[in-house]
Amino acid sequence: MQHPASAGPYREPCEPAPDEEVMALAELVARAQRVRRIVAVPIVGGGVALGVLTYVVLRELVFADIDSRAPYLIVLLTALPLVVLAQALAAYVARRAVVRQSPQWIAEITRPGGSPTLLEMFVRSLA
């Protein structure tokens, strides 16, 4: 027989205590996602801005002479590769930032007597 979920913030007395390693891993993942966003937003934003600038410049210099009437084709040839490269660069730089910060985070998150092995394995999976 299943009991209905508790409406309150407290856990049921028969439930086991939350796993400390899982909670530490969730904290590490949250920090890694935060750093990824902080690093990726300016890089991807810069890639989009560079793509737009490249589109405007090349549209005037190159594509005006051939009377191009398909702006989506011009965007595919000029801006899209820059945006994709910016996304790849942002992912790489974000992984490097997380790996660089992870020893400090693991030291903060790991409880006394706890094992940091699960957290270190997560960081190794990013590299």
C-alpha positions as CSV (number, residue, x, y, z in Angstrom):
1,M,0.0,0.0,0.0
2,Q,1.4,3.4,-1.0
3,H,1.0,6.4,1.2
4,P,0.1,9.8,-0.4
5,A,2.9,12.2,-0.7
6,S,3.4,14.6,2.2
7,A,2.2,18.1,1.6
8,G,4.7,19.5,4.2
9,P,8.4,20.3,3.8
10,Y,9.3,17.4,6.2
11,R,10.1,13.9,5.1
12,E,8.2,10.9,6.3
13,P,9.7,9.2,9.4
14,C,10.0,5.9,7.5
15,E,12.0,7.4,4.6
16,P,15.7,7.1,4.7
17,A,17.9,10.1,5.1
18,P,19.0,11.8,1.9
19,D,22.3,10.6,0.5
20,E,25.1,13.0,1.2
21,E,27.0,12.2,-1.9
22,V,24.0,12.7,-4.2
23,M,23.3,16.1,-2.5
24,A,27.0,17.1,-3.0
25,L,26.9,16.0,-6.6
26,A,23.7,18.1,-7.2
27,E,25.5,21.1,-5.7
28,L,28.5,20.6,-7.9
29,V,26.4,20.2,-11.0
30,A,24.5,23.4,-10.1
31,R,27.8,25.3,-9.7
32,A,29.1,23.9,-13.0
33,Q,25.9,24.9,-14.8
34,R,26.1,28.4,-13.4
35,V,29.7,28.8,-14.5
36,R,28.8,27.5,-18.0
37,R,26.1,30.1,-18.4
38,I,28.3,32.9,-17.1
39,V,31.1,31.9,-19.6
40,A,28.9,31.0,-22.5
41,V,26.6,34.0,-22.7
42,P,29.3,36.6,-23.6
43,I,31.0,34.3,-26.0
44,V,27.9,33.3,-27.9
45,G,26.7,36.9,-27.8
46,G,29.9,38.1,-29.2
47,G,29.7,35.4,-31.9
48,V,26.2,36.5,-32.9
49,A,27.3,40.2,-33.0
50,L,30.3,39.2,-35.1
51,G,28.0,37.2,-37.4
52,V,25.6,40.1,-37.8
53,L,28.5,42.5,-38.5
54,T,30.0,40.0,-41.0
55,Y,26.6,39.6,-42.7
56,V,26.2,43.4,-43.1
57,V,29.7,44.0,-44.4
58,L,29.8,41.0,-46.8
59,R,26.3,41.8,-48.0
60,E,27.4,45.2,-49.1
61,L,30.8,44.2,-50.5
62,V,30.3,40.9,-52.1
63,F,26.6,40.0,-52.5
64,A,25.4,43.4,-53.8
65,D,27.4,42.8,-57.0
66,I,25.6,39.5,-57.8
67,D,22.2,40.9,-56.9
68,S,21.5,38.3,-54.3
69,R,17.9,38.1,-53.3
70,A,18.1,35.3,-50.8
71,P,19.1,36.8,-47.4
72,Y,18.8,33.4,-45.7
73,L,21.5,32.1,-48.1
74,I,23.8,35.0,-47.2
75,V,23.2,34.3,-43.5
76,L,24.0,30.6,-44.0
77,L,27.3,31.5,-45.7
78,T,28.4,34.3,-43.4
79,A,26.8,34.4,-39.9
80,L,25.9,30.8,-39.2
81,P,29.5,29.5,-39.2
82,L,30.6,32.2,-36.8
83,V,27.7,31.5,-34.4
84,V,28.4,27.7,-34.5
85,L,32.1,28.4,-33.8
86,A,31.2,30.7,-31.0
87,Q,29.0,27.9,-29.4
88,A,31.8,25.4,-29.7
89,L,34.3,27.8,-28.2
90,A,31.9,28.7,-25.4
91,A,31.5,25.0,-24.6
92,Y,35.2,24.4,-24.5
93,V,36.0,27.4,-22.4
94,A,33.2,26.6,-20.0
95,R,34.5,23.1,-19.5
96,R,38.0,24.4,-18.8
97,A,36.6,26.9,-16.3
98,V,34.7,24.2,-14.5
99,V,37.7,21.8,-14.4
100,R,39.8,24.7,-13.1
101,Q,37.4,25.7,-10.3
102,S,36.4,22.1,-9.3
103,P,39.1,21.3,-6.7
104,Q,38.0,24.4,-4.7
105,W,34.4,23.5,-5.0
106,I,35.0,19.8,-4.1
107,A,36.9,20.9,-1.0
108,E,33.9,23.2,0.0
109,I,31.2,20.7,-0.7
110,T,32.7,17.5,0.7
111,R,31.6,16.9,4.3
112,P,34.2,15.9,6.9
113,G,34.7,12.2,6.6
114,G,33.0,12.1,3.2
115,S,34.5,10.8,0.0
116,P,35.1,13.2,-2.9
117,T,35.4,10.3,-5.4
118,L,32.0,10.8,-7.0
119,L,32.6,14.5,-7.4
120,E,36.0,14.0,-8.9
121,M,34.6,11.4,-11.3
122,F,32.0,13.9,-12.5
123,V,34.7,16.5,-13.1
124,R,36.8,13.9,-15.0
125,S,33.8,13.2,-17.3
126,L,33.8,16.9,-18.4
127,A,37.5,16.9,-19.4
